């Protein structure tokens, strides 16, 4: 029976059990994956040595070889994302080799916060804004009951969850608005 590894095609997708042939792949490595839609890069999340029992691999999929980060960026989905970004992003971008996330590098993180939200919605992958040293800028967290303006709506901070990565606002109309902490820089805080 061939070795089987677990891969994910995106961070939120289920683990797919794939035929790895005779090769040994470890968790976290990048690989060239043959799919019915064509070859693409993927990240191994469960190595063949980690499996306690035999699994039947998904038909039509096969892990072909290991990839370096540079090789992975030349394949879909990273290459496709870079091609899409060339036409819309006016800032330096770093696509993760397996295409699972995107970092926008900017001197002024407020200027690209809206772009990050739009790209995350369009590309359906997490987008973070980093400074030119590729560090995530520190964001001053809100205070409970603080008055803020979000997308033109006056609201009060009702809940802060660092674990879920979100802030819940209560608009003056009574509606609850959930804002990812990554977008907090786009909120105007009242003093």
N, C-alpha and C positions, 0 to 999 in steps of 0.2 A: 504494500500500500504506500502511495507517495506521502511525503511530509505535507502537513496541512498547517497553514498560518492564518491568523485573524487579521484582517485589514479593515480600515474605515475609509470610505471615499470622502467623507467630510466629518467635522467634529461631532455633529449631532446625528449622523447616520448610524445604523446598526452595524455590528461587526459581521463581516462576510468571511466565511471559512473557505479559503482558496487553496488549490493545489499548488504546492511549492516545489514539485519535482523532488530531486534528491538533495537540493541545497538546504542549508541551515540558515534561517533568518531569525534575528533577535528582535525583541520588542524595541520599537523606536527607530528602526532602520527604514530608510527610504527604498522603495523597490519599483521596478518597471512591471506594470500589471497589464496583461492582455485581457480585454473585456469584449463583449459582443459589439460595443460601440467603437472600439479601437484601443490602441495602447495609451496608457496614461501613467502618471506617477501616483503612488499611494504610500501611506505609512503603515508599517506593520505594528499592530497593537498587542498581538499575542504571538510570540515566537513559537516555532515548532517544538522546541524542547520544553515549553511550558505546559503543553497539553498532557493531561493525565489519562485521557482515553482517546480512541480513534474517532475522528469525525469524517463524515462524507463531504468532500469539497463541492462547492457550488459549480454546476456545469457551465461551460462557456467562459470561465475565468481561470487564469493561470499566472502565477508570479514567474517572471522570466529571469530577472537578475537584480542585483543590488544597484543602487544609484548613489552618486555623490549629490550634494546639494546643488551644485552647478548643473549637473546633468538633469536633475529633476526640474529645475527652473526652465529648461528648454522644452519640456513636455507639457501637455495638458494635465491638469487645469491651470498650473502657474503661468505658462506661456499665453494661454487664452486670456487670462485675467490681465496680464501685462499689455496685451494688444488692445483690450478694451480700455484700459487706463490711459494709454497714449493719446486717445482722442478726447478724454474728458478731464483728467487730472492735471492741474497746473502746478503740482508739487511733487517732490521726490517720494517715491513709493518703494516699499520692500514687500514682495509677496513671499509668503512662506513656501518652501520648496514643494510641499504637497498640495499647495493651493488652498489650504485650510483657513488661512487668515491673511490680513493685509495690514501693514503699518504705514501710515502717512507721516513723513518726516517734515516738520515745520518749525519755523522760529516762533510763529505766532499761532498757538494752538486754537485760539478762538476763531481765527480766520478760516480754519479748515474743519471745524466741528460740524458745520452743516454738510460739508462735502462727505465727511466720514459717515454721517447718518444716511445720506443718499446712497453712497456706495455700498454700505452694509445691506440696505434694503434691495438694491439692484442686483448685487453679486451674491447675496444670501450667504455671506461669510462674515465673521467678526472683523471689524475694522477698528484699529486703535490709532490714536494720534500720539506720536513720540517726538521728542526734541531731536536736534541734529546729532546728538550723541547716542541716539536710539534708546533713550530712557523715557519712561512714561512720566510726563510732568506731574508734579504733585498738585492735587486738587484740594482746595479747602472745602471740607464737607459742610453741608448745611446744618443748621440747628433745628431741632424740633420746634414747631410753631412759627418758624421764620417766614416772613412774607417774601414772595418771589414773583417774578414774571417769567412765564415759559410760553414761547411762541405766541406772544401777545395776550396771554391769559393770566390774570392776577390769581394767585393761589397761595396756600399755606402748606408748609412742609408737615406732613402727617406721620410719615414713617420713613426710617432709613434702615436699609438692610445691606450691609457690606457683603454678607455671604451670598445673597441673591444678586448683588451688584445693581441695586435699584433704589430709587427714592420715590415714595408715593406722595403726590401732592393732592390737595383738596381745593378745587376751583371754587370761586365765589358762588357759582351756580350749584355747587354740591357734588359735581362730578369728580370722580377719582381719576388722576392722571399718573401713570407709572412712567418714570423716566430712568433709563439706564445711567448708572454713575458715570460711564464714559461720556455721556452727553451733558453732564452737569456744568461744564464750562460754558455752555450756551445759555444758561439761565442767569437772568439778572437778579442779583440779590439786593433787597431793600435794606437800608441801614436804619 
